[in-house]
Amino acid sequence: MSDISTPAGPVMSPSEAARYTGVAVSTLAKMRCWGGGPEFLKLGRKVAYEQKPLDDWKNQRRARNTSDADRLPRRLTDERKTAAASAAA
């Protein structure tokens, strides 16, 4: 997690972050609850995203071929289940 005093780029609303990452706003909301998504800021009742954590999250999901992609969950919201299964093994 990045230091709160170090800005990590422009702050975006969930809808702006969804457009930036190419996922639905509802998917970002599910990932905030279940885990596996990009880091976000909770500013009172407001949720915001910074660009660098979004870029880092997208880069973690990068694959060079279909064999490499097997390590990634089939669905974005399945990431928590995949991480738990990996930890149990």
N, C-alpha and C positions, 0 to 999 in steps of 0.2 A: 504494500500500500504506500502511496506517495505521501510525502510530508505535506501537511495542510498549509504550511506557509509558502510552499513552492508552487506557483501557478503551473498547471499542466495544459495550457492552451485556453482557447475560448470556451466559455460555458454555454452549453446547449440545453434546451428543453428536451423532454422525452420525445416529442414529435420530431424535433430537429435531429436528435441522435438516431432515431429510427430511419430517417431519410439518409443520414450520413452512412449508417452501417448497412442499410438495405434490408432491415428486418422490421416487422410490424411493431407498433407501439405496445400492443398487448403482449407480444413476445418479450420485450424488454421488461414489462411489468412482471411477467411470470418469472423471469430470471432474477429480478430483484428479490422476489419472495423465496424462490427455491434454490438460488445460487447458480453459479456457472456463467454468469453474465459479466459485463464490464463493470468496473468500479464506478460508483455514482456518488453524488453529494446529496445529503439530506439537509436542506436549509429551511428549518421550520417544517411547514407542510409541503414545501416545494422540493421536487426532485430535479437534479441537474446532472449533466454529464460534461466532462472535460474531454478535449480532443485526444490528448496523448493516451489516456487509458482506453479510449475507444480504439485507437490505432493498435495499441498493444494487444487488446482482446482479438481484434481481427487478424493480426499476425500470428497469434497462437493457433488459429484455425486454418492456417495456410497449409496446403498439401501440394506436393510435386507430382503425384500420380495416384491412381486409385488404391494401390497397396498402402501408400502412406496415409490415405484418407481413412483407412480402416480403424486407425487409432482415435478418430473423431467420432462423437456420437452421431447417430443418424438424424436426430432432431436436436435443435438447440436446447429445448427444455429437458432433454434426457441427460444432459451433462452431469447433473448431480448424481444420478443413478450410476452412470459410468464411473465417476470418481469414487463412489462408495464401493463399487464392485472391485475396482483396482486396488483400493486400500485393504479390502478383505483378503485378497489373493496373496 
